[in-house]
């Protein structure tokens, strides 16, 4: 169900400042912490002494000390020391490749020999002076694939987000879905709308543009494995070229979505928005973050209640409509890559025998 040989966002960098963080990813409990030089480390969240969670401990001289009896683990999963006790022969625990990049800590769950940092996606807006980013985190009690479905089909905005980003024209405008290798794109271009929805009116005002004129609007959703969805969104004053409008006639952003599976029915959701207008305006960043957080909060109840229904009626077959094409194609890519990983593991097992 989970791709293992891939990079997942484990946490935001600030989440491991000063103390360890325990987080379950793909059914594996992991303790994340920062070493003295700032380098992140990750080991199994299990003390080999009495099984206590290492994430309840503390960092001492680059070692992760158990908060129960003080046993110290190295970043390689080897026991280093314990007060009043010789530790030679103590069992090792699993350690994980981790990398800090783009404001996040990334973890590789699978075969560490394949953990190439070059495979972490290049986010052109990260650490760029002409872009600003603000985001947050939600814990979601739902299958991670339901979130991918949600993000690759923005038709639900009309209903779930009626007071923020939804408008009836979304329903009335067909979307197109294309697949290029492991990349799925679903696009919806809406032209000459009577007005922008409330969230985008706020963004127009923030950019010094009128919020009471007709607009063109676009949504272009990009899925890439394992669970990353980037959505190009924006509005432009009508008659200036829509998506191609000059920068002083539009507000546009990239909605950033990193979805990290926890279990079969829960996941970690790292959301945010990167924009290239007025990047130095911290108050605008805060306002957009607050507005976007409310939008994603509206999805939270729907997804968790959806999961509860699927748990209650597992035998029911769900319908697949035209608007579901983005999610359907994304799931097909996940299934294909899962089958490839399973075949590779089976081949490796046979070779060892």
C-alpha positions in Angstrom: 0.0 0.0 0.0 3.0 2.3 0.6 5.9 3.0 -1.7 9.0 2.6 0.4 11.9 3.5 -2.0 11.1 7.1 -2.2 11.5 10.4 -0.2 8.6 11.5 2.1 8.3 14.8 4.0 8.7 13.7 7.7 8.3 17.1 9.3 9.0 20.8 9.0 12.6 21.7 10.0 11.4 23.7 13.1 9.6 20.7 14.5 12.9 19.1 15.6 14.4 22.2 17.1 15.5 21.5 20.7 13.9 18.1 21.2 13.2 14.9 19.3 10.0 14.3 17.4 8.2 10.9 17.2 6.3 10.3 14.0 4.9 7.2 12.4 5.5 6.9 8.6 4.3 4.0 6.5 3.6 2.1 9.7 7.1 2.6 11.0 7.6 4.6 14.3 10.6 6.9 13.9 12.3 9.3 16.2 13.7 12.4 14.4 16.2 14.8 16.0 18.9 17.3 15.1 22.6 16.8 15.8 24.9 19.6 17.0 25.9 20.7 13.5 22.2 21.0 12.5 22.2 17.7 10.5 18.9 15.8 11.0 19.0 12.1 12.1 16.3 9.5 12.4 16.2 6.1 14.1 13.6 3.6 15.1 11.5 5.0 17.9 12.3 2.1 20.2 14.9 1.8 23.0 16.5 -1.7 22.9 16.7 -1.6 26.7 13.0 -1.6 27.7 11.2 -0.6 24.6 10.5 3.0 25.6 10.0 5.6 22.8 13.3 7.3 22.1 11.3 10.4 21.0 10.5 11.0 24.7 14.3 11.4 25.4 16.8 14.2 24.7 19.8 14.9 22.5 23.2 14.9 24.2 26.5 15.4 22.2 24.9 14.2 19.0 23.5 11.1 20.7 19.8 10.4 21.3 19.4 9.6 25.0 16.4 7.5 26.2 14.3 9.5 28.7 13.6 6.3 30.7 17.0 5.0 31.8 19.5 7.2 29.9 20.7 4.7 27.2 22.4 6.6 24.4 21.9 5.8 20.7 24.1 6.9 17.8 22.6 8.2 14.6 23.5 4.9 13.0 21.2 3.0 15.4 24.1 1.6 17.5 24.0 1.7 21.3 26.8 4.1 22.4 26.6 4.2 26.2 24.4 3.7 29.3 25.0 4.9 32.8 26.7 2.2 34.9 26.4 -0.5 32.2 28.7 -1.9 29.5 26.8 -1.9 26.2 28.9 -4.1 24.1 26.6 -6.6 22.4 23.5 -4.5 22.7 21.3 -4.9 19.6 21.1 -2.1 17.0 18.0 -0.5 15.9 17.1 0.7 12.4 18.3 4.1 11.2 16.9 6.0 8.3 18.5 8.3 5.6 17.3 11.9 6.2 17.9 15.2 4.4 17.0 18.8 5.2 15.8 20.6 2.1 13.3 23.3 1.2 12.3 23.9 4.8 11.4 20.2 5.4 13.1 17.1 6.7 12.8 14.2 4.2 13.0 10.6 5.1 13.7 7.4 3.1 11.8 4.4 4.5 13.0 1.7 2.1 16.4 0.3 0.9 19.0 2.8 2.1 21.3 1.9 -0.7 18.8 3.6 -3.1 18.4 6.7 -1.0 19.7 9.3 -3.5 19.1 12.9 -2.3 19.0 14.0 -6.0 15.6 12.3 -6.2 14.1 14.9 -3.8 11.9 17.2 -6.0 13.4 20.5 -7.0 11.1 23.3 -5.7 12.2 26.3 -7.7 10.3 28.7 -5.4 12.0 27.5 -2.2 14.7 29.9 -0.9 14.1 32.3 -3.9 14.0 36.0 -3.1 11.2 36.6 -5.5 8.9 34.1 -3.8 7.3 33.8 -0.4 6.0 30.7 1.2 3.7 30.1 4.1 2.1 26.8 5.2 1.2 24.4 8.0 0.4 20.8 9.0 -2.7 18.7 9.5 -3.0 15.2 10.9 -5.7 13.5 8.9 -7.5 10.2 9.8 -8.0 9.0 6.3 -6.2 7.0 3.6 -3.5 9.1 2.0 -5.0 8.3 -1.4 -8.2 10.0 -0.5 -6.3 13.2 -0.1 -4.7 12.7 -3.5 -8.2 12.2 -5.0 -9.3 15.4 -3.3 -6.5 17.5 -4.6 -6.6 16.2 -8.1 -10.4 16.9 -8.4 -11.1 20.5 -7.5 -14.8 20.2 -8.4 -15.6 19.8 -4.8 -14.6 23.4 -4.2 -18.1 24.5 -5.2 -19.6 22.6 -2.3 -16.9 22.1 0.4 -15.4 25.5 0.1 -18.5 27.6 -0.9 -17.5 30.5 1.4 -13.8 30.7 0.5 -12.6 29.5 -3.0 -15.7 27.8 -4.4 -18.0 29.1 -7.2 -20.5 27.6 -9.5 -18.4 28.2 -12.6 -16.1 25.4 -11.5 -18.9 23.0 -12.0 -19.8 24.5 -15.3 -16.2 24.3 -16.8 -14.9 20.8 -17.9 -11.4 19.8 -16.9 -8.8 17.9 -18.9 -6.5 15.2 -17.6 -3.2 14.2 -19.2 -0.6 11.5 -18.2 3.0 11.8 -19.1 5.0 8.9 -17.6 4.6 9.2 -13.8 3.2 12.8 -14.0 -0.6 13.5 -14.0 -1.9 16.9 -14.9 -5.6 18.0 -14.5 -6.4 21.5 -15.8 -9.4 23.7 -15.6 -9.4 27.2 -17.2 -12.3 29.5 -16.5 -12.7 32.7 -18.5 -14.6 35.9 -17.9 -16.2 35.1 -14.6 -18.4 37.7 -13.0 -16.1 37.9 -9.9 -13.4 36.1 -7.9 -14.4 34.1 -4.8 -13.6 35.5 -1.4 -10.1 34.1 -0.9 -9.0 35.4 -4.3 -10.6 38.8 -3.7 -8.4 39.1 -0.6 -5.4 38.1 -2.8 -6.3 40.7 -5.4 -6.5 43.5 -2.8 -3.2 42.3 -1.4 -1.6 42.9 -4.8 -3.2 46.3 -5.2 -5.8 45.1 -7.8 -9.5 45.7 -7.8 -11.6 42.9 -6.4 -14.9 43.9 -8.1 -14.1 43.2 -11.7 -14.6 40.2 -14.0 -11.7 37.7 -13.9 -10.2 34.7 -15.6 -9.3 31.8 -13.3 -7.2 28.7 -13.6 -6.4 25.5 -11.7 -3.7 23.2 -12.9 -3.0 20.2 -10.6 0.2 18.2 -10.9 0.7 14.8 -9.3 4.1 13.2 -9.0 5.0 10.0 -7.0 4.9 9.1 -4.3 2.3 11.6 -2.9 3.2 15.1 -4.0 0.6 17.4 -5.5 1.4 20.9 -6.7 -1.4 23.1 -8.0 -1.0 26.2 -10.1 -3.8 28.5 -9.2 -4.7 32.2 -9.8 -7.0 34.8 -11.1 -6.3 37.6 -13.6 -8.4 40.6 -14.5 -10.5 39.5 -17.5 -9.2 40.3 -21.0 -5.5 40.3 -20.1 -4.6 36.7 -21.2 -5.7 34.6 -18.2 -2.9 32.3 -17.1 -0.5 34.2 -19.4 -1.5 37.7 -18.1 1.3 40.1 -17.1 2.3 40.0 -13.4 0.6 43.3 -12.7 -2.8 42.1 -13.9 -3.0 38.9 -11.9 -2.4 37.1 -8.6 -1.1 33.5 -8.9 0.4 30.9 -6.6 1.5 27.3 -6.3 -0.5 25.3 -3.7 2.0 23.0 -2.1 0.8 19.6 -0.9 3.0 16.9 0.6 1.1 13.9 1.8 2.9 11.3 4.0 1.2 8.1 4.9 1.1 7.1 8.6 -1.1 4.0 8.5 -3.6 2.5 6.0 -6.2 5.0 7.4 -4.2 8.1 8.4 -1.6 10.5 7.0 0.4 13.6 7.7 -0.6 16.5 5.5 1.9 19.4 4.9 0.2 22.2 3.1 1.2 25.7 1.9 1.2 28.3 -0.7 4.2 29.8 -2.6 3.6 33.1 -4.4 5.7 35.5 -6.5 3.8 38.7 -5.8 4.8 41.0 -2.9 7.0 38.3 -1.4 8.4 40.7 1.3 4.9 41.4 2.7 4.9 39.2 5.8 1.4 40.4 6.8 0.1 39.2 3.4 1.9 35.9 3.9 0.2 35.5 7.3 -3.2 36.4 5.8 -2.9 33.9 3.0 -1.7 31.2 5.4 -4.7 31.9 7.7 -7.1 31.8 4.7 -5.6 28.7 3.2 -5.6 26.9 6.6 -9.3 27.5 6.9 -9.8 26.1 3.4 -7.9 22.9 4.2 -9.7 22.7 7.5 -12.9 22.4 5.5 -11.6 19.3 3.7 -10.5 17.7 7.0 -14.0 16.7 8.3 -15.1 15.6 4.8 -12.1 13.3 4.4 -12.3 11.8 7.9 -16.0 11.1 7.6 -15.5 9.6 4.1 -12.9 7.2 5.6 -15.4 6.3 8.4 -18.0 5.4 5.8 -15.5 3.4 3.8 -14.6 1.5 6.9 -18.2 0.8 7.7 -19.1 -0.4 4.2 -15.9 -1.9 2.7 -17.9 -4.0 0.2 -19.4 -1.1 -1.6 -17.9 -0.2 -5.0 -17.4 3.5 -5.6 -18.4 5.3 -8.8 -15.8 6.7 -11.1 -16.9 9.8 -13.0 -15.2 12.1 -15.5 -14.2 14.5 -12.7 -12.3 11.7 -11.0 -9.9 11.2 -13.8 -6.9 12.9 -12.1 -7.2 10.8 -9.0 -7.9 7.6 -10.9 -4.8 8.1 -13.1 -2.7 9.0 -10.0 -3.8 5.8 -8.3 -2.9 3.8 -11.3 0.7 5.1 -11.2 0.9 4.3 -7.4 -0.4 0.7 -8.1 2.1 0.3 -10.9 5.0 1.5 -8.8 3.9 -0.7 -5.9 3.9 -3.7 -8.1 7.4 -2.8 -9.4 8.7 -2.6 -5.8 7.1 -5.9 -4.9 8.6 -7.6 -7.9 12.0 -6.2 -7.0 11.8 -7.4 -3.4 10.8 -10.9 -4.6 13.7 -11.0 -7.0 16.1 -9.9 -4.3 14.8 -12.6 -1.9 15.2 -15.3 -4.6 18.7 -14.2 -5.3 19.6 -14.5 -1.6 18.3 -18.0 -1.3 
